[in-house]
Amino acid sequence: MTIPVGSSPKQLNKIALDPEFAPGARNAVSVCLRVQPDERVCVITDEVTADIAAAIVHELETLGAPYRAWVLEELAERPLTGLPQEIVDDLETSQVSILAVQAQRNELKSRMQMTEVVNRRKIRHAHMVNINRQIMLEGMRADFLKVDRLSQKVVEMVRKASKIRATTAAGTDLTADLNPDYRWLKTSGIITPETWGNLPGGEIFTTPGEVNGTFVIDGVVGDYLCAKFGSLRESPLTIHMKGNRLTEAHSENRELEDDFWRYTHSEENSDRVGEFAIGTNIDLKDVIGQILQDEKYPGVHIAFGNPYGAHTGAEWDSATHIDVVGRKFNIWVDDEQIMREGKFLLEA
């Protein structure tokens, strides 16, 4: 039987459903997570995202899967200083979990507490931080089986490679030397117990051995800076890296430059490249200014800070993690070009 939301003032199964959310919610529940009727699901949301969570809950109820839904503001003050114990306890008895919330400053620690439980218990987890209406109507409607086929082809190539080079007409020119001891992960939208994934999915990633060069960020920057600055097409942030560390950051938008520099220097490894990734969601047409979707846009993105060592095998750590995304890449895996001006040269 379905476990209702309970006495929560914002009962998700009582919220009027937006029919436009149905295809994306169905994709999440039935295609990406493949929820079975006998599996228990933990749904975590907040007041701002409750309408999207309601569409997901509706799909769970249609399926007949037991679930418990939590609205963060009813458990603790935001920004969270830690993951509420009620949610921790629920995760401990769940096979599937879904986080559909808006990011707030300094909440990464609470999300890392959640993913520690997810990793330990091998929960199939959908991470939908900053999910919104546009993403539900675009990225969440992707053909994730097709995205998975392409992702598999790309990940098989990079697992054999020693380096990846990426350039753009805007001025990006960087090289990632790969560490054979670090694993590549495929998060194509098809979520498994071994690797939780963001939804919408569509990327492969690793911790690089070393990244050097220039990245002209004319897409977006991540975490809470994404909501603050949105698309950077008109005012890019240009960064330089040497020996896998951020050495310079420049933008005509001085507030962006200052905020990014402060974020990436908040602790010892905040300026260290922890993630090197290739977006593979070929159903996305452009960057929209929302990191959850934009990091899946075909091309290269990197992140400074936490290397997701539990998955990649990286032995160092960081309490921060900020992605940066560009547009229209040319990509070479060793000497073979796999992307030209943002278009894959591989068939899905």
Protein Blocks (a to p, Z undefined) as FASTA:
>chain_A
ZZdebjafblfklpccdfklmmmmmmmmmmmnopafkbccdddddfklmmmmmmmmmmmm
mnopacddddfklmbccddfbdcfklmmmmmmccbdcddddddehilmmmmmmmmmmmmn
opacdddehiafklmmmmmmpcfklmmmmmmmmmmmmmmpmbdcdddfklpacdddddfk
bccdddehpacfklgcdddehidddddfbdcdddddfkbcehjllmmnmpaklmccdddd
eehiafbdcdfblmlmmmmmmmmmmbmklmpcfbdcddfbfkbfbdehiaklmmmpgcdd
ddehjehlmlnopabdcfbdcddddehiaddehjbcfbeghiafbdZZ
